Amino acid sequence: MKAEADPNLIVFFKGSYVSLREAQVGILTHALHYGTGVFEGIRTYWDDAEHQLFVFRPREHYERWKQNCGILRIDVPFSPEELSLITLELMRRNSFRTDVYVRPLAWKSAEGIGVSTDHQDALAIVALPFGEYLHSEQGLHAGVSAWRRLEDNAIPTRAKICGAYVNSALATDDAKRSGFDEALFLNENGHVAEGATCNLFMVRKGSLITPPSTENVLEGITRAAVIELARRELKLETVERPIDRSELYLCDELFLTGTAVGIAPVVRVDHRPVRHGEIGTVTREMRRLYFAAARGRLRAYRNWVAPVYPSAIALDVEAAALAGAPA
């Protein structure tokens, strides 16, 4: 899905809270021409039972974002803790009571022609109501792309560098036109890397397996959460090793992970069923555990989420005030 942007949304832009319509950049901006930006993705989940909005692992996301911005020598003048607080404030200013996707973006902001960079940087944080990225309740049909995954010595894929996502856009476009739900990348060594926008796990012969970060994959925060949940809750250790393409046709289960997709089961690859073409038991349980943790429902993982509103009562008072009704 693509989230539609309301021009009246409040965003954090160049150090201030402004409406989305006020947050503009010039057409000669360096990042627009040369892809010199770094973005991040953070999910927040609304829980009806608690009347609360939970931001999933904001500090970890912002730590990664700041580190990755350093690859392009982009300065982010806020700490991960300060960025997390800005995000919570952004949620409150927009009074969200639904699932939300948060998009931090930092970029080279000088305006002019020329590929060389300077020290002019800018950043923004935008939050949009956001449902499912991939409709995966019945499982996805994925296809191995003819486009290869970028190599680390070309453009590092462990960072969400804006220009690198042309790679994902090309693969996704081909996949959709060929009738697939998602594209799967091979790297230049011919090993399975990841999906166009997500990491990949398979279950084979009782083992949970995922490509290591040295296979040109994003060092995913959802990926790390899955490894921990599998170990602690399912007593299942994750093996990080290269995966051959043909193993996708022989494995018992296959699923994708990422901020946008959450946990997305894959039941067919290249017109071949994964096992019996149904969502497997490990995938189903992992999906249940992950979304329960992300919505603050698992006490052991409450440190993974940051509640937006101080309490349900305070939220109801705020909603009444916004509606013009007496509290």
PASE-307971 format. One line per 3 residues: their letters; for each residue y, z, x of C-alpha. Coordinates in nm, 3 decimals, decimal comma. Each point is the difference from the previous one (the first is absolute). Last residue first. Example, Ala and Ser with C-alpha at 12.3 -4.5 7.8 and 13.67 -1.06 7.14 Angstrom:
BEGIN
SA	-0,106:0,714:1,367  -0,344:0,066:-0,137
***
This chain:
BEGIN
APA	1,686:2,921:-1,429  0,230:-0,162:-0,256  -0,053:-0,379:-0,018
GAL	0,209:-0,255:0,189  -0,309:-0,187:0,120  0,086:0,075:0,362
AAA	0,036:0,367:-0,087  -0,339:0,004:-0,172  -0,164:-0,164:0,303
EVD	0,159:0,257:0,233  -0,115:0,291:-0,214  -0,352:-0,147:-0,014
LAI	-0,004:-0,040:0,379  0,112:0,358:0,055  -0,281:0,120:-0,224
ASP	-0,257:-0,213:0,182  0,106:0,156:0,329  0,196:-0,072:0,316
YVP	-0,036:-0,376:-0,044  -0,114:-0,233:0,274  -0,329:0,159:0,103
AVW	-0,107:-0,087:0,357  -0,364:-0,101:0,045  -0,252:0,023:0,283
NRY	0,036:0,380:0,025  -0,155:0,016:-0,347  -0,324:-0,124:0,155
ARL	-0,227:0,302:-0,047  0,149:0,053:-0,346  -0,121:-0,337:-0,127
RGR	0,208:-0,110:-0,300  0,317:-0,090:0,189  0,015:-0,357:-0,131
AAA	-0,089:-0,145:0,342  -0,298:0,236:0,030  -0,143:-0,105:-0,337
FYL	0,068:-0,365:0,089  -0,194:0,034:0,324  -0,291:0,196:-0,141
RRM	-0,066:-0,242:-0,287  0,024:-0,308:0,225  -0,233:0,161:0,252
ERT	-0,247:0,077:-0,276  0,000:-0,359:-0,126  -0,021:-0,144:0,349
VTG	-0,292:0,225:0,096  -0,182:-0,080:-0,326  0,036:-0,377:0,025
IEG	0,215:-0,229:-0,217  -0,220:-0,286:-0,121  -0,092:-0,343:0,136
HRV	-0,359:0,103:0,067  0,044:0,032:0,380  0,345:-0,155:0,051
PRH	-0,031:-0,319:-0,200  0,065:-0,333:0,176  0,281:-0,235:-0,107
DVR	0,183:0,054:0,333  -0,017:0,376:-0,041  -0,084:0,165:-0,334
VVP	0,004:0,363:-0,121  0,305:0,129:0,188  0,116:0,347:-0,107
AIG	0,371:0,087:0,033  0,100:0,348:0,122  0,379:0,044:-0,002
VAT	0,122:-0,360:-0,027  0,366:0,052:0,094  -0,042:0,276:0,256
GTL	-0,319:-0,147:0,140  -0,376:-0,014:-0,025  -0,250:-0,278:-0,064
FLE	-0,363:0,042:-0,106  -0,346:-0,131:0,081  -0,343:0,125:-0,096
DCL	-0,362:-0,069:0,097  0,074:-0,241:0,285  -0,175:-0,334:0,051
YLE	0,270:-0,256:-0,088  0,276:0,196:0,173  -0,235:0,033:0,296
SRD	0,023:-0,380:0,040  0,363:0,033:0,110  -0,087:0,232:0,288
IPR	0,143:0,353:0,009  0,134:0,165:0,316  -0,043:0,379:0,014
EVT	0,144:0,320:-0,147  -0,284:0,201:-0,154  0,113:0,234:-0,277
ELK	-0,185:0,329:-0,053  -0,129:0,077:-0,348  -0,019:0,359:-0,118
LER	0,132:-0,129:-0,334  0,287:0,248:-0,039  0,108:0,085:0,355
RAL	-0,108:-0,309:0,193  0,070:-0,257:-0,270  0,332:0,164:-0,088
EIV	0,107:-0,004:0,364  -0,089:-0,365:0,058  0,162:-0,094:-0,332
AAR	0,322:0,180:0,093  0,015:-0,180:0,335  -0,033:-0,338:-0,176
TIG	0,268:0,105:-0,248  0,223:0,065:0,301  -0,088:-0,342:0,141
ELV	0,010:-0,086:0,369  0,045:-0,366:-0,087  -0,274:-0,215:0,147
NET	-0,017:-0,210:0,314  -0,363:0,080:0,096  0,121:0,280:0,231
SPP	0,064:0,218:-0,307  -0,376:0,025:-0,053  -0,171:-0,203:-0,275
TIL	-0,150:0,212:-0,279  -0,353:0,125:-0,069  -0,143:0,258:-0,241
SGK	-0,368:0,036:0,086  -0,304:0,023:-0,231  -0,147:-0,336:0,094
RVM	0,334:-0,175:-0,054  0,310:0,127:-0,177  0,311:-0,205:0,072
FLN	0,363:0,090:0,058  0,307:-0,225:0,018  0,371:0,057:0,059
CTA	0,269:-0,151:-0,219  0,264:-0,270:-0,048  -0,172:-0,324:0,099
GEA	-0,333:0,180:0,021  -0,133:0,132:0,329  -0,131:-0,097:0,344
VHG	-0,344:-0,159:-0,030  -0,110:-0,126:0,341  0,039:-0,361:0,117
NEN	0,156:0,096:0,333  0,332:-0,149:-0,119  0,004:0,245:-0,290
LFL	-0,163:-0,064:-0,337  0,211:0,068:-0,304  -0,103:0,066:-0,360
AED	0,203:-0,147:-0,286  0,029:0,157:-0,344  -0,065:-0,084:-0,365
FGS	-0,167:-0,333:0,071  0,042:-0,317:-0,207  0,070:-0,244:0,283
RKA	0,373:-0,009:-0,075  0,004:0,381:0,016  -0,174:0,003:0,338
DDT	0,222:-0,268:0,149  0,316:0,185:-0,107  -0,140:0,329:0,130
ALA	-0,080:-0,146:0,341  0,344:-0,155:0,040  0,178:0,315:-0,120
SNV	-0,206:0,224:0,228  0,093:-0,198:0,313  0,362:-0,024:-0,119
YAG	-0,036:0,377:0,002  0,048:0,014:0,376  0,372:-0,076:-0,039
CIK	0,058:0,329:-0,183  -0,165:0,224:0,259  -0,230:0,247:-0,176
ART	-0,144:0,133:0,326  -0,369:0,003:0,101  0,022:-0,378:-0,029
PIA	0,185:-0,032:0,332  0,148:-0,353:0,028  -0,131:-0,227:0,278
NDE	-0,174:0,241:0,238  -0,144:0,189:-0,298  -0,163:-0,316:-0,132
LRR	0,076:-0,128:-0,348  -0,290:-0,027:-0,242  -0,150:-0,345:-0,037
WAS	0,083:-0,240:-0,285  -0,313:-0,166:-0,142  -0,022:0,299:-0,231
VGA	-0,319:0,183:-0,097  -0,002:0,025:-0,379  0,006:0,305:-0,223
HLG	-0,122:0,040:-0,359  0,116:0,342:-0,121  -0,166:0,279:-0,196
QES	-0,009:0,080:-0,372  0,286:0,252:0,020  0,166:-0,204:0,277
HLY	0,326:-0,124:-0,145  0,185:-0,037:0,330  0,347:0,149:0,048
EGF	-0,051:0,246:-0,283  0,314:0,153:-0,150  0,343:0,024:0,159
PLA	0,332:0,152:-0,100  0,225:-0,086:0,294  0,142:0,202:0,289
VIA	0,228:-0,143:0,269  0,078:0,156:0,337  0,249:-0,177:0,226
LAD	0,065:-0,035:0,370  0,243:-0,164:0,239  0,005:-0,091:0,368
QHD	0,259:-0,151:0,235  -0,129:0,072:0,351  -0,044:-0,361:0,112
TSV	-0,264:-0,267:-0,047  -0,046:-0,345:0,153  -0,100:-0,272:-0,248
GIG	0,344:-0,155:-0,042  0,218:-0,086:-0,297  0,227:0,264:-0,153
EAS	-0,001:0,321:-0,201  -0,125:0,318:0,166  -0,228:0,204:-0,228
KWA	-0,326:0,041:0,190  -0,214:0,164:-0,265  -0,135:0,318:-0,151
LPR	-0,183:0,007:-0,333  -0,142:0,288:-0,203  -0,183:-0,123:-0,313
VYV	-0,110:0,265:-0,250  -0,246:-0,095:-0,276  0,013:0,207:-0,319
DTR	-0,245:0,125:-0,260  0,184:0,124:-0,308  0,250:0,267:-0,099
FSN	0,286:-0,110:0,224  0,332:0,178:-0,044  0,181:-0,257:0,223
RRM	0,204:0,270:0,174  -0,314:0,215:0,022  -0,209:-0,264:0,173
LEL	0,283:-0,072:0,245  0,030:0,371:0,074  -0,370:0,015:0,087
TIL	0,044:-0,303:0,226  0,299:0,153:0,178  -0,205:0,316:0,055
SLE	-0,282:-0,204:0,157  0,250:-0,182:0,223  0,136:0,335:0,119
EPS	-0,351:0,123:0,082  -0,088:-0,323:0,180  0,318:0,046:0,209
FPV	0,305:-0,218:-0,063  0,192:-0,236:0,230  -0,249:-0,290:-0,026
DIR	0,068:-0,214:0,308  -0,156:-0,345:0,018  -0,137:-0,080:0,344
LIG	-0,244:-0,255:-0,145  -0,303:0,209:0,100  0,204:0,312:-0,074
CNQ	0,002:-0,089:-0,367  -0,376:0,056:0,012  0,041:0,360:0,115
KWR	0,262:0,068:-0,266  -0,218:-0,152:-0,271  -0,310:0,189:0,110
EYH	0,181:0,334:-0,012  0,148:-0,102:-0,334  -0,341:-0,067:-0,150
ERP	-0,146:0,321:0,136  0,292:0,201:-0,141  -0,030:-0,166:-0,341
RFV	-0,370:0,078:-0,052  -0,019:-0,105:-0,366  0,311:0,076:-0,205
FLQ	-0,099:0,190:-0,314  0,181:-0,024:-0,335  -0,058:0,287:-0,240
HEA	-0,057:0,054:-0,369  -0,296:0,213:0,113  -0,259:-0,157:-0,231
DDW	0,182:-0,334:-0,009  -0,020:-0,056:0,374  0,237:-0,264:0,135
YTR	-0,093:-0,151:0,334  0,226:-0,083:0,293  -0,108:-0,266:0,247
IGE	0,159:-0,072:0,337  0,035:-0,338:0,170  0,172:-0,059:0,331
FVG	0,219:-0,277:0,136  0,098:-0,125:0,342  0,263:-0,269:0,054
TGY	0,057:-0,282:0,243  -0,135:-0,286:-0,211  0,209:-0,260:0,184
HLA	0,241:-0,148:-0,253  0,021:0,280:-0,254  -0,024:0,266:0,271
HTL	0,304:-0,138:0,184  0,228:0,014:-0,305  0,174:-0,334:-0,045
IGV	-0,048:0,004:-0,378  0,186:0,329:-0,028  -0,157:0,318:-0,138
QAE	0,049:0,164:-0,339  -0,061:0,344:-0,147  0,260:0,012:-0,277
RLS	-0,232:-0,151:-0,261  -0,264:0,261:0,091  0,236:0,279:-0,097
VYS	0,120:0,231:0,275  -0,119:0,313:0,180  0,151:-0,007:0,348
GKF	-0,114:-0,017:0,364  -0,033:-0,376:0,044  -0,169:-0,041:-0,339
FVI	-0,192:0,264:-0,194  -0,076:-0,150:-0,338  0,099:0,084:-0,359
LNP	-0,141:-0,249:-0,247  0,264:-0,178:-0,209  -0,105:-0,346:0,122
DAE	-0,346:0,063:-0,153  -0,259:-0,155:0,234  -0,315:-0,154:-0,146
AKM	-0,317:0,116:0,174  -0,240:-0,277:0,098  -0,364:0,031:-0,094
***
